[in-house]
Amino acid sequence: MSVTGRPETVPPDEPARTQRALAAALWHYSTTPVAKPYHVRGCVPDPAEPRVTVALWTGPAAREKVNLFLSFPLVADGAPVSATRIVVALLRLGRGTHVFGFTGRRFDGKRLLDGGVLLEGVRPYAPPGGDGEEEGPRGFYFERPGQLRRY
């Protein structure tokens, strides 16, 4: 343990556990706005590093469909980022103006924005230790309405 009480290394299964918890938490917001006017279109794990892409869209009632793709780290400052912290950050999206940086990557042909800026000011949360791997998919994505892909 470090002086802050956080583990100095993140267990290798922690990002996968967080991805499953986040996918389960964000599933609800595929039919209900997470932050007006945005609905969750997907929660996609990054195969190369401990990050997740959260895909948002303006929802079925919007006249103009707008997609927003945010990349969130699953490890920050040597500690795991909890699914709760990411959901709270997304809920804050509707309040205020945020300046996002471009990650230099693309997802589904669109620019991938750094969602880490939304995590600033959201208190870190230490998830309780789990007995084993959580069940469920690590992510999902609606490529088109009615076309669900699970990860």
Backbone bond lengths (Angstrom), bond angles and torsions (degrees), N, CA, C in turn:
res aa  C-N    CA-C-N  psi(-1)  N-CA   C-N-CA  omega(-1)  CA-C   N-CA-C  phi
1 M - - - 1.453 - - 1.522 109.73 -
2 S 1.312 114.90 145.95 1.457 119.81 176.63 1.525 109.02 -88.22
3 V 1.329 116.37 179.37 1.463 120.39 -179.20 1.529 111.03 -65.77
4 T 1.317 117.54 -25.50 1.465 121.07 -178.99 1.521 111.90 -81.11
5 G 1.323 116.85 -5.79 1.460 119.82 -178.96 1.519 112.81 89.02
6 R 1.324 117.38 0.98 1.460 121.67 179.73 1.524 109.23 -93.30
7 P 1.316 117.25 148.34 1.459 118.28 175.41 1.524 109.60 -66.16
8 E 1.324 116.29 145.56 1.456 119.71 -178.12 1.525 111.86 -76.74
9 T 1.308 116.94 -23.92 1.454 120.31 174.81 1.525 107.98 -127.98
10 V 1.301 114.87 147.45 1.459 121.21 -179.65 1.527 107.96 -90.81
11 P 1.333 117.96 129.33 1.467 119.59 177.46 1.531 110.44 -55.97
12 P 1.332 117.93 142.29 1.463 120.66 -175.22 1.526 114.62 -61.69
13 D 1.335 118.27 -25.89 1.460 119.89 -179.21 1.539 112.94 -87.81
14 E 1.338 117.26 -5.98 1.461 120.70 -176.67 1.537 113.22 -63.21
15 P 1.352 120.25 -45.33 1.465 118.34 178.03 1.531 113.29 -59.35
16 A 1.321 118.05 -40.48 1.472 120.56 179.08 1.528 110.47 -64.36
17 R 1.323 117.28 -39.66 1.465 121.53 177.98 1.535 110.23 -63.63
18 T 1.327 116.07 -43.00 1.460 120.77 178.72 1.525 110.59 -65.06
19 Q 1.335 117.04 -40.41 1.466 120.46 178.86 1.522 111.20 -60.68
20 R 1.329 117.16 -42.75 1.468 120.51 179.29 1.533 111.02 -65.44
21 A 1.321 116.28 -43.57 1.458 120.42 179.27 1.526 110.96 -64.63
22 L 1.327 117.16 -40.26 1.456 121.28 179.84 1.525 110.88 -67.74
23 A 1.330 117.68 -43.62 1.467 120.80 178.37 1.528 110.23 -60.03
24 A 1.323 117.46 -42.19 1.465 120.84 179.10 1.528 111.14 -65.75
25 A 1.334 117.14 -40.57 1.466 120.74 -179.17 1.526 111.49 -70.08
26 L 1.333 117.51 -37.94 1.462 120.08 -176.71 1.522 113.70 -81.28
27 W 1.326 117.48 -16.24 1.471 120.96 179.14 1.534 109.98 -55.10
28 H 1.311 117.70 -40.42 1.468 122.88 179.60 1.528 111.39 -56.87
29 Y 1.327 115.94 -37.02 1.463 120.65 -175.42 1.528 113.65 -83.44
30 S 1.322 117.23 8.53 1.469 119.42 173.70 1.526 109.94 -79.39
31 T 1.333 117.10 -18.88 1.467 121.10 177.62 1.525 112.65 -115.98
32 T 1.298 117.61 -12.62 1.465 124.55 179.42 1.522 107.75 -124.02
33 P 1.335 118.70 138.25 1.473 118.23 -179.72 1.528 112.27 -62.22
34 V 1.333 116.12 135.56 1.459 121.29 174.97 1.522 108.57 -81.06
35 A 1.299 116.31 -34.93 1.471 124.13 175.64 1.523 104.82 -155.99
36 K 1.319 116.87 120.43 1.462 118.67 -175.36 1.508 110.23 -56.48
37 P 1.281 118.91 131.18 1.464 131.00 5.75 1.532 113.91 -98.33
38 Y 1.343 118.29 13.94 1.461 121.07 -168.98 1.524 114.72 -87.48
39 H 1.339 114.07 134.48 1.463 123.93 170.30 1.528 106.75 -109.28
40 V 1.313 116.51 155.81 1.467 120.37 176.64 1.522 108.60 -82.14
41 R 1.312 114.48 128.42 1.461 121.35 177.47 1.521 110.79 -102.63
42 G 1.333 115.72 -21.14 1.451 118.59 179.86 1.513 112.85 -176.19
43 C 1.323 114.05 161.92 1.462 123.85 176.79 1.530 104.42 -139.89
44 V 1.322 116.35 100.31 1.456 121.29 -169.02 1.527 110.94 -114.58
45 P 1.339 117.92 121.08 1.471 120.11 177.81 1.527 110.96 -70.12
46 D 1.310 115.97 144.95 1.463 122.17 176.14 1.525 107.21 -86.76
47 P 1.337 118.08 123.38 1.468 119.27 -178.05 1.526 113.81 -72.01
48 A 1.330 118.00 -19.83 1.456 120.65 -173.82 1.525 114.24 -93.69
49 E 1.323 118.48 -29.55 1.459 120.67 -176.48 1.528 110.09 -147.54
50 P 1.342 117.75 165.39 1.465 119.65 -178.33 1.530 111.76 -75.81
51 R 1.331 115.12 77.38 1.458 123.55 178.16 1.523 107.85 -140.15
52 V 1.300 115.34 162.29 1.451 120.93 175.80 1.527 107.61 -136.86
53 T 1.324 116.20 141.49 1.457 122.00 175.77 1.516 108.24 -100.98
54 V 1.316 115.94 123.90 1.463 121.05 176.11 1.528 106.25 -104.71
55 A 1.323 115.37 119.30 1.458 121.65 -179.87 1.525 108.51 -97.51
56 L 1.317 115.71 126.84 1.459 121.87 178.83 1.525 108.97 -118.15
57 W 1.316 116.08 152.29 1.462 121.28 172.90 1.511 108.18 -143.82
58 T 1.314 117.23 164.04 1.460 120.82 -172.32 1.514 114.32 -78.62
59 G 1.309 118.32 0.75 1.454 120.96 172.38 1.512 114.34 92.76
60 P 1.328 115.20 167.57 1.464 120.17 -173.55 1.528 113.84 -69.52
61 A 1.326 118.86 -25.27 1.462 120.84 -176.46 1.529 113.01 -86.19
62 A 1.317 118.14 -10.53 1.464 120.98 -176.56 1.521 111.06 -71.95
63 R 1.321 115.82 139.06 1.465 120.32 177.09 1.516 110.60 -68.17
64 E 1.325 115.46 -44.72 1.456 121.01 179.95 1.526 108.52 -109.21
65 K 1.317 116.44 119.82 1.462 120.96 -179.13 1.525 109.99 -81.32
66 V 1.322 116.06 124.22 1.463 121.49 179.63 1.521 108.47 -124.16
67 N 1.318 116.17 130.93 1.462 121.65 176.63 1.519 109.55 -103.45
68 L 1.323 115.60 143.82 1.453 122.46 177.49 1.522 106.47 -136.44
69 F 1.318 117.45 125.98 1.460 122.25 -178.61 1.524 108.43 -117.24
70 L 1.338 116.14 117.94 1.463 122.42 -177.87 1.521 110.04 -114.45
71 S 1.314 116.65 135.27 1.456 122.32 177.90 1.527 108.56 -104.31
72 F 1.333 116.64 121.97 1.465 122.33 179.99 1.520 110.27 -112.36
73 P 1.331 117.15 136.07 1.468 119.58 174.64 1.529 109.51 -75.27
74 L 1.314 115.92 147.19 1.469 120.53 175.68 1.525 110.79 -100.04
75 V 1.331 116.10 -6.19 1.460 122.45 175.35 1.528 106.85 -136.61
76 A 1.334 116.17 126.00 1.469 121.01 178.27 1.525 108.93 -137.58
77 D 1.305 116.48 132.84 1.470 122.47 -178.92 1.522 112.39 54.88
78 G 1.320 116.84 36.06 1.452 121.67 177.49 1.518 115.58 77.67
79 A 1.332 117.26 4.15 1.466 121.12 -179.54 1.530 109.37 -122.84
80 P 1.337 117.05 149.95 1.461 118.95 178.57 1.533 110.73 -67.90
81 V 1.320 115.89 145.15 1.462 122.49 174.38 1.523 106.07 -95.18
82 S 1.313 116.96 125.78 1.466 119.85 -176.18 1.523 111.56 -80.00
83 A 1.322 115.14 157.11 1.466 121.44 175.58 1.523 110.00 -60.64
84 T 1.329 117.04 -37.19 1.463 121.42 179.20 1.519 110.81 -60.36
85 R 1.310 116.99 -42.18 1.465 121.19 -179.07 1.530 111.08 -64.22
86 I 1.329 117.41 -39.01 1.467 120.79 179.04 1.523 110.58 -69.60
87 V 1.332 117.99 -41.08 1.472 120.78 178.71 1.526 110.25 -63.33
88 V 1.331 117.40 -44.17 1.471 120.82 178.05 1.529 109.97 -61.41
89 A 1.330 117.16 -39.91 1.464 120.61 178.10 1.521 110.57 -62.24
90 L 1.329 117.68 -41.01 1.460 120.85 178.72 1.529 111.60 -67.33
91 L 1.317 116.89 -36.32 1.464 119.92 177.87 1.525 110.85 -63.40
92 R 1.333 116.87 -30.29 1.463 121.91 178.80 1.524 112.47 -75.92
93 L 1.318 117.78 -11.94 1.458 122.05 -176.86 1.530 111.87 -58.29
94 G 1.310 117.71 -34.83 1.454 121.20 -178.93 1.514 113.99 -74.75
95 R 1.322 117.96 -12.55 1.467 122.22 -179.09 1.515 110.42 -105.02
96 G 1.287 117.04 106.66 1.462 119.44 174.16 1.510 114.48 95.42
97 T 1.302 113.84 176.95 1.446 122.06 -179.61 1.522 108.28 -105.69
98 H 1.299 115.85 133.37 1.461 121.18 179.77 1.517 108.41 -121.62
99 V 1.306 115.95 141.63 1.451 121.18 177.15 1.528 107.11 -103.47
100 F 1.315 115.28 116.20 1.454 120.90 -177.86 1.515 110.32 -102.13
101 G 1.309 115.49 141.64 1.454 120.52 173.07 1.517 109.27 -94.76
102 F 1.289 116.29 152.37 1.457 123.29 177.64 1.524 108.49 -85.07
103 T 1.318 118.21 132.37 1.464 121.65 -177.12 1.518 112.89 -79.98
104 G 1.315 117.80 -11.64 1.463 120.55 -176.66 1.514 112.37 87.31
105 R 1.316 116.45 3.11 1.464 121.36 -179.87 1.512 109.37 -118.28
106 R 1.314 115.80 168.04 1.467 121.38 178.78 1.523 109.10 -129.68
107 F 1.331 114.40 152.92 1.466 121.21 174.78 1.524 106.09 -137.33
108 D 1.307 116.80 129.01 1.462 122.58 -179.86 1.533 110.79 53.97
109 G 1.335 116.02 33.30 1.450 121.44 177.81 1.523 115.14 82.37
110 K 1.329 118.21 -1.86 1.468 121.89 -177.77 1.518 110.39 -109.22
111 R 1.320 116.08 157.87 1.466 121.76 177.70 1.524 110.09 -65.54
112 L 1.306 116.07 138.30 1.454 122.76 179.05 1.524 108.56 -98.54
113 L 1.337 116.27 118.22 1.454 122.51 -177.58 1.515 110.86 -92.77
114 D 1.322 116.76 150.62 1.462 122.07 -179.91 1.529 109.54 -80.62
115 G 1.324 117.09 105.54 1.456 122.03 179.39 1.507 113.44 -78.24
116 G 1.343 117.10 -6.70 1.458 120.96 179.71 1.515 112.88 -57.31
117 V 1.347 117.48 -25.79 1.460 120.78 178.90 1.533 110.73 -64.23
118 L 1.320 117.36 -29.05 1.467 120.38 178.38 1.526 112.30 -72.37
119 L 1.337 116.85 -21.60 1.464 120.61 -179.42 1.521 112.20 -75.95
120 E 1.342 116.42 -19.07 1.460 120.21 -179.99 1.518 109.31 -63.83
121 G 1.308 116.09 130.08 1.457 120.82 179.91 1.515 114.04 88.09
122 V 1.328 118.02 -9.85 1.464 120.77 175.35 1.515 106.44 -91.74
123 R 1.322 115.68 121.40 1.464 120.80 -175.96 1.514 112.07 -60.00
124 P 1.317 117.44 132.61 1.461 119.78 176.18 1.531 110.54 -61.61
125 Y 1.291 115.00 147.25 1.447 121.78 -178.59 1.517 107.74 -128.05
126 A 1.303 116.82 126.30 1.465 120.47 178.11 1.515 108.75 -90.83
127 P 1.335 117.95 110.77 1.460 119.80 -179.46 1.523 111.05 -68.35
128 P 1.333 116.68 146.56 1.461 119.02 177.47 1.521 110.18 -65.74
129 G 1.301 116.63 149.86 1.463 120.83 179.30 1.515 110.95 -64.52
130 G 1.312 115.86 139.29 1.459 120.61 -178.82 1.515 110.77 -100.66
131 D 1.335 114.62 154.97 1.459 119.55 178.85 1.520 111.90 -79.78
132 G 1.310 116.15 -26.12 1.459 119.17 -177.68 1.510 109.91 -166.53
133 E 1.286 115.21 -169.32 1.456 121.50 -178.39 1.528 110.36 -72.55
134 E 1.325 116.44 131.79 1.456 119.95 176.35 1.513 108.93 -70.06
135 E 1.330 115.30 151.65 1.453 119.55 179.17 1.511 109.67 -89.02
136 G 1.311 115.38 162.76 1.447 120.38 177.94 1.508 111.61 109.33
137 P 1.335 115.32 168.39 1.460 119.23 -178.97 1.522 111.93 -72.80
138 R 1.330 116.32 153.90 1.466 121.63 177.01 1.521 110.62 -78.92
139 G 1.329 116.85 -11.93 1.449 119.70 179.71 1.509 111.78 -178.74
140 F 1.336 115.14 175.82 1.449 122.03 178.52 1.521 108.29 -153.86
141 Y 1.339 115.44 162.10 1.456 119.88 177.32 1.522 108.55 -159.51
142 F 1.327 116.06 129.18 1.454 121.38 174.23 1.523 107.02 -89.80
143 E 1.347 115.94 100.48 1.459 119.66 -179.57 1.524 110.01 -65.33
144 R 1.312 116.15 -38.72 1.467 124.43 173.46 1.528 104.94 -144.86
145 P 1.328 117.85 160.66 1.471 117.95 177.31 1.532 110.85 -53.63
146 G 1.310 115.14 128.95 1.456 120.75 179.89 1.516 114.28 85.30
147 Q 1.338 119.23 -7.66 1.458 122.59 179.51 1.526 109.23 -108.68
148 L 1.319 115.69 89.46 1.453 121.86 -178.53 1.515 110.30 -91.62
149 R 1.329 114.52 133.30 1.470 120.57 174.69 1.516 107.11 -119.16
150 R 1.341 117.35 129.97 1.462 121.73 178.40 1.517 109.51 -106.83
151 Y 1.338 115.35 147.37 1.465 122.07 -179.63 1.509 109.45 -112.64
